[in-house]
């Protein structure tokens, strides 16, 4: 197992291009990661990486060994998956990613139930509103709201998720209730926007009289954390576009009120992504099926005013 651990660490160092990044990914210290690479190099009697103070790049021998190492690890993972199917005892670790709001409110509370049902499967949950690279970051399953950009990944749609424009009553009292989508673009209203590295320009997809249309919106505040936007909306800082499940409690207690109900946001799909190599992995399949069954009713409900 020590040799296999060395190989897995080598693969992540190669893929991430950093000893410290691979160490974090493997939940080990940088010193342990470095020692594992050193043991591999001693065993193979070659140098696998060229190291400088600022960079780490694979040697020709490192590139050759990487290709073979990937085949070895894939074969072992497939063999373990076949054993799992025979013994009906799925085991191993899943690295799961999700947006902050979805992960905190819905996914995280469901994971203990999954763990009780499948005690040999460990879950590492990573929450972020930024775009992630599944392969580079070693993620097994990513839940997301919207449309995927990477067609090389497998996708399972779970449900359509209603969204809503809303603001605090204090904001409406101060700025007035917008009557048309044009007021979101002419500077008379402040829109709270989700911005992360690589995000496109701010556009909200609203349902107009002639069907869906993209509305460019403006505002003085933005963040890469969706919960920050909700907090600002509650403080009366502007109008926010949110999945209904994220703000349902605030709508119920009146701290937020619907805005522009005549032109509501187009629902967004909730889905999950995984690489094609994970398609037959029993623990991946079980986790996706478990979560899909429980998430579907939680995100599908629309807001119904009392």
C-alpha positions as CSV (number, residue, x, y, z in Angstrom):
1,X,0.0,0.0,0.0
2,X,2.9,2.4,0.7
3,X,4.1,2.1,-3.0
4,X,0.5,2.7,-4.2
5,X,0.3,5.8,-1.9
6,X,3.5,7.0,-3.5
7,X,2.1,6.5,-7.0
8,X,-1.1,8.4,-6.1
9,X,0.8,11.3,-4.6
10,X,3.1,11.4,-7.7
11,X,0.0,11.6,-10.0
12,X,-1.4,14.5,-8.0
13,X,1.9,16.3,-8.0
14,X,2.2,15.9,-11.7
15,X,-1.4,17.1,-12.3
16,X,-1.3,20.1,-9.9
17,X,2.3,21.1,-10.6
18,X,3.0,21.7,-7.0
19,X,4.2,19.6,-4.1
20,X,2.3,21.6,-1.5
21,X,-1.0,21.6,-3.6
22,X,-0.7,17.8,-4.0
23,X,-0.1,17.5,-0.2
24,X,-3.2,19.5,0.6
25,X,-5.2,17.4,-1.9
26,X,-4.0,14.2,-0.4
27,X,-4.4,15.4,3.2
28,X,-0.8,14.9,4.0
29,X,2.1,17.3,4.8
30,X,4.3,18.7,2.2
31,X,7.2,16.8,3.8
32,X,5.4,13.5,3.4
33,X,4.6,14.2,-0.2
34,X,8.2,15.1,-0.9
35,X,9.4,11.9,0.8
36,X,7.0,9.8,-1.2
37,X,8.3,11.3,-4.5
38,X,11.9,10.7,-3.2
39,X,11.1,7.1,-2.5
40,X,9.7,6.6,-6.0
41,X,12.7,8.2,-7.6
42,X,15.1,6.0,-5.5
43,X,13.1,2.9,-6.4
44,X,13.1,3.8,-10.1
45,X,16.6,5.2,-10.1
46,X,15.5,8.2,-12.1
47,X,14.5,11.8,-11.4
48,X,10.8,12.3,-12.0
49,X,10.7,16.1,-11.6
50,X,13.0,19.0,-12.2
51,X,12.8,21.3,-9.2
52,X,13.7,25.0,-8.9
53,X,12.8,27.5,-6.2
54,X,9.8,28.6,-8.3
55,X,8.8,25.6,-10.4
56,X,8.4,21.9,-10.6
57,X,8.2,20.2,-14.0
58,X,8.1,16.6,-15.0
59,X,11.2,15.1,-16.6
60,X,10.9,12.9,-19.7
61,X,11.0,9.9,-17.4
62,X,8.4,11.5,-15.2
63,X,6.0,11.9,-18.2
64,X,6.5,8.2,-19.1
65,X,5.9,7.1,-15.6
66,X,2.8,9.3,-15.2
67,X,1.1,7.6,-18.2
68,X,1.8,4.2,-16.8
69,X,0.9,5.2,-13.2
70,X,-2.5,6.5,-14.4
71,X,-3.2,3.1,-16.0
72,X,-2.2,1.3,-12.8
73,X,-4.4,3.4,-10.5
74,X,-7.3,3.2,-12.9
75,X,-7.0,-0.6,-13.1
76,X,-6.9,-0.8,-9.3
77,X,-9.9,1.5,-8.9
78,X,-11.9,-0.6,-11.4
79,X,-10.9,-3.8,-9.7
80,X,-12.0,-2.4,-6.3
81,X,-15.3,-1.3,-7.9
82,X,-15.9,-4.8,-9.2
83,X,-15.3,-6.3,-5.7
84,X,-17.6,-3.7,-4.2
85,X,-20.4,-4.8,-6.6
86,X,-19.9,-8.5,-5.6
87,X,-19.7,-7.9,-1.8
88,X,-22.2,-5.0,-1.8
89,X,-20.0,-3.1,0.6
90,X,-19.0,0.2,-1.1
91,X,-16.0,1.8,0.4
92,X,-13.5,4.6,-0.2
93,X,-13.5,8.4,-0.2
94,X,-15.5,10.8,-2.4
95,X,-14.5,14.4,-2.9
96,X,-17.7,16.3,-3.5
97,X,-18.0,19.9,-4.6
98,X,-21.0,22.3,-4.5
99,X,-21.9,26.0,-4.5
100,X,-21.9,27.5,-1.0
101,X,-25.7,28.0,-0.7
102,X,-26.7,24.6,-2.0
103,X,-23.9,22.9,-0.1
104,X,-24.6,24.5,3.3
105,X,-28.4,24.4,3.2
106,X,-29.2,21.1,1.5
107,X,-26.2,18.9,0.8
108,X,-24.3,19.1,4.1
109,X,-27.4,18.2,6.2
110,X,-28.0,15.1,4.1
111,X,-24.4,13.7,4.3
112,X,-24.7,12.2,7.8
113,X,-27.7,10.2,6.7
114,X,-25.7,8.9,3.7
115,X,-22.8,8.1,6.0
116,X,-25.1,6.1,8.3
117,X,-26.4,4.1,5.3
118,X,-22.9,3.6,3.8
119,X,-20.5,3.7,6.8
120,X,-17.4,2.6,4.7
121,X,-17.7,5.6,2.4
122,X,-16.0,8.8,3.5
123,X,-17.1,12.2,2.2
124,X,-14.8,15.3,1.7
125,X,-17.1,18.2,0.9
126,X,-15.7,21.3,-0.8
127,X,-18.0,24.4,-1.0
128,X,-17.2,27.2,-3.4
129,X,-19.1,29.5,-5.8
130,X,-16.1,29.7,-8.2
131,X,-15.8,27.5,-11.2
132,X,-13.8,24.3,-10.5
133,X,-11.8,22.0,-12.6
134,X,-12.8,18.4,-11.7
135,X,-9.9,16.6,-13.1
136,X,-7.2,19.0,-11.9
137,X,-8.7,19.2,-8.4
138,X,-9.4,15.5,-8.0
139,X,-13.2,16.1,-7.5
140,X,-15.4,13.0,-8.0
141,X,-18.8,14.7,-8.1
142,X,-19.7,18.4,-8.5
143,X,-23.2,19.7,-7.9
144,X,-24.1,22.9,-9.7
145,X,-26.8,25.3,-10.7
146,X,-26.8,26.3,-14.3
147,X,-25.3,24.9,-17.5
148,X,-22.0,23.0,-17.7
149,X,-19.2,24.4,-19.9
150,X,-17.2,21.2,-20.2
151,X,-18.9,18.7,-22.6
152,X,-16.2,16.1,-21.8
153,X,-17.8,15.5,-18.4
154,X,-20.9,13.3,-17.7
155,X,-23.9,15.1,-16.3
156,X,-27.0,14.0,-14.5
157,X,-29.9,16.5,-14.3
158,X,-31.7,16.4,-10.9
159,X,-34.4,19.1,-11.1
160,X,-35.4,22.5,-12.4
161,X,-34.8,25.0,-9.6
162,X,-37.2,28.1,-9.4
163,X,-35.5,31.4,-8.8
164,X,-36.8,34.8,-7.6
165,X,-35.8,38.5,-7.5
166,X,-36.2,39.9,-4.1
167,X,-35.2,42.8,-1.8
168,X,-35.8,44.0,1.8
169,X,-38.9,46.1,2.5
170,X,-36.5,48.9,3.6
171,X,-34.9,49.0,0.2
172,X,-38.3,49.1,-1.6
173,X,-39.4,51.9,0.7
174,X,-36.3,53.9,-0.2
175,X,-35.9,53.1,-3.9
176,X,-39.4,52.1,-5.0
177,X,-40.6,48.9,-6.4
178,X,-39.4,48.3,-10.0
179,X,-42.2,47.9,-12.5
180,X,-40.2,46.7,-15.5
181,X,-36.9,45.0,-16.2
182,X,-35.6,48.2,-17.8
183,X,-35.3,49.7,-14.4
184,X,-32.6,47.2,-13.5
185,X,-30.4,48.6,-16.2
186,X,-31.0,52.4,-16.1
187,X,-29.3,53.1,-12.8
188,X,-32.5,53.6,-10.8
189,X,-32.1,50.3,-9.0
190,X,-29.1,48.6,-7.3
191,X,-28.6,44.9,-8.2
192,X,-26.4,42.6,-6.1
193,X,-24.2,40.5,-8.3
194,X,-22.3,37.2,-8.0
195,X,-18.9,37.7,-9.4
196,X,-16.0,35.2,-9.4
197,X,-12.9,34.9,-11.5
198,X,-13.8,34.1,-15.1
199,X,-17.5,35.0,-14.7
200,X,-19.3,36.6,-17.7
201,X,-20.8,40.1,-17.6
202,X,-23.7,40.4,-15.3
203,X,-26.9,39.3,-17.1
204,X,-30.1,38.1,-15.5
205,X,-32.2,35.7,-17.6
206,X,-35.8,36.9,-17.1
207,X,-39.1,35.8,-18.6
208,X,-40.5,38.7,-20.6
209,X,-43.7,39.2,-22.6
210,X,-42.0,37.6,-25.6
211,X,-40.2,34.8,-23.8
212,X,-36.8,34.6,-22.0
213,X,-34.4,37.5,-22.5
214,X,-31.1,38.5,-21.0
215,X,-31.1,41.7,-19.0
216,X,-27.7,43.4,-18.2
217,X,-27.8,44.6,-14.6
218,X,-25.8,47.1,-12.7
219,X,-25.0,47.8,-9.0
220,X,-22.3,49.0,-6.7
221,X,-21.8,45.8,-4.7
222,X,-20.7,42.3,-5.9
223,X,-19.2,39.2,-4.2
224,X,-18.0,35.7,-5.1
225,X,-20.0,34.4,-2.1
226,X,-23.8,34.0,-2.7
227,X,-24.5,34.1,1.1
228,X,-22.8,37.5,1.2
229,X,-25.3,38.8,-1.4
230,X,-28.2,37.5,0.7
231,X,-26.9,39.3,3.7
232,X,-26.6,42.5,1.8
233,X,-30.1,42.1,0.5
234,X,-31.4,41.6,4.0
235,X,-29.6,44.8,5.0
236,X,-31.5,46.8,2.3
237,X,-28.5,47.2,-0.1
238,X,-30.2,46.1,-3.3
239,X,-32.1,43.5,-5.3
240,X,-30.8,40.0,-5.5
241,X,-31.5,37.0,-7.8
242,X,-31.6,33.8,-5.8
243,X,-32.8,30.2,-6.0
244,X,-36.0,30.1,-4.0
245,X,-34.7,27.4,-1.6
246,X,-31.9,29.8,-0.5
247,X,-34.2,32.6,0.6
248,X,-37.5,30.8,1.4
249,X,-37.2,31.4,5.1
250,X,-36.6,35.1,4.6
251,X,-39.6,35.4,2.2
252,X,-41.8,33.6,4.7
253,X,-40.9,35.9,7.6
254,X,-41.2,39.0,5.4
255,X,-37.5,40.1,5.7
256,X,-37.3,39.8,1.9
257,X,-40.2,40.5,-0.6
258,X,-40.6,39.4,-4.3
259,X,-39.6,42.0,-6.9
260,X,-40.7,42.2,-10.6
261,X,-43.0,39.2,-10.3
262,X,-44.4,39.9,-13.8
263,X,-41.0,39.1,-15.3
264,X,-39.6,36.3,-13.1
265,X,-36.2,34.7,-13.6
266,X,-36.0,31.6,-15.7
267,X,-35.6,28.5,-13.5
268,X,-32.1,27.1,-13.4
269,X,-31.3,23.4,-13.5
270,X,-29.7,21.5,-10.6
271,X,-27.4,18.8,-11.9
272,X,-24.2,17.1,-11.0
273,X,-21.0,16.5,-13.0
274,X,-18.5,13.6,-12.9
275,X,-15.8,12.3,-15.2
276,X,-16.5,9.4,-17.4
277,X,-14.1,7.2,-15.4
278,X,-16.4,7.6,-12.3
279,X,-19.5,6.4,-14.1
280,X,-19.2,2.8,-13.0
281,X,-17.8,3.6,-9.5
282,X,-20.4,2.2,-7.1
283,X,-19.8,4.7,-4.4
284,X,-20.1,7.6,-6.9
285,X,-23.3,6.1,-8.3
286,X,-24.8,5.5,-4.9
287,X,-24.0,9.0,-3.7
288,X,-25.5,10.6,-6.8
289,X,-28.7,8.5,-6.6
290,X,-29.1,9.2,-2.9
291,X,-28.7,12.9,-3.2
292,X,-30.8,13.2,-6.3
293,X,-33.8,11.5,-4.6
294,X,-33.6,13.8,-1.6
295,X,-32.7,17.1,-3.3
296,X,-35.3,16.9,-6.0
297,X,-38.3,17.9,-3.8
298,X,-36.2,20.4,-1.8
299,X,-35.2,22.6,-4.8
300,X,-38.3,22.2,-7.0
301,X,-40.7,24.1,-4.8
302,X,-41.6,27.6,-5.9
303,X,-42.5,30.5,-3.7
304,X,-46.2,30.8,-3.0
305,X,-47.2,34.0,-1.2
306,X,-49.6,33.6,1.7
